Amino acid sequence: MRDRIPEIINEKGEKAVIHTASEKEYWEKIKEKLKEEANEFYESESEDEIVDILEVIDAVCKFKNINKKN
């Protein structure tokens, strides 16, 4: 899990609720996240947002089996 959020919640004595997405749902979530991060960069021009965009692009490439070196 990204950022160990479920583990952190459990360490605090609370119960984390997680959901495993289907491939179709995961693809939709990736696209939504890319749009969200691009909008955040558009508003802030923050380097952190560029890093977030790159992470999402990595996820897109992995999901679609895209070789970024071509």
C-alpha positions in Angstrom: 0.0 0.0 0.0 1.2 3.5 -0.8 2.6 5.4 2.2 1.8 2.5 4.6 -1.5 4.2 5.5 -3.3 1.0 6.6 -0.4 -0.1 8.8 -0.3 3.4 10.4 -4.0 3.2 11.1 -3.7 -0.3 12.6 -0.7 0.8 14.7 -2.9 3.4 16.3 -5.3 0.7 17.4 -7.9 1.5 14.7 -9.1 -0.8 12.0 -8.2 0.2 8.4 -10.7 -0.6 5.7 -9.2 -1.4 2.4 -10.6 -2.3 -1.0 -9.0 -4.1 -3.9 -10.1 -2.6 -7.2 -10.9 -4.6 -10.3 -8.7 -3.9 -13.3 -11.5 -1.7 -14.9 -11.9 0.3 -11.6 -8.2 0.6 -11.1 -7.8 2.0 -14.6 -10.5 4.6 -14.0 -8.9 5.6 -10.7 -5.5 6.0 -12.3 -7.0 8.3 -14.9 -8.9 10.3 -12.2 -5.7 10.6 -10.2 -3.7 11.9 -13.2 -6.3 14.5 -13.8 -6.3 15.5 -10.1 -2.6 15.8 -9.9 -2.4 17.8 -13.2 -5.0 20.2 -11.9 -3.1 20.6 -8.6 0.1 21.4 -10.5 -1.8 23.8 -12.7 -2.9 25.7 -9.6 0.3 25.5 -7.6 3.2 24.9 -10.0 4.7 22.9 -7.2 7.6 20.5 -7.8 5.8 18.1 -5.4 2.9 17.9 -7.8 5.3 17.1 -10.7 6.6 14.2 -8.6 3.0 13.1 -8.0 2.3 13.3 -11.7 5.3 11.2 -12.5 4.2 8.5 -10.0 0.9 8.3 -11.7 2.5 8.1 -15.1 4.6 5.2 -13.8 1.4 3.5 -12.7 -0.1 4.1 -16.2 2.9 2.7 -17.9 3.0 -0.4 -15.7 -0.7 -1.0 -16.1 -0.6 -0.6 -19.9 2.8 -2.4 -20.3 4.4 0.7 -21.8 8.1 0.8 -22.0 9.1 4.4 -21.2 12.6 3.9 -22.7 11.3 3.9 -26.3 
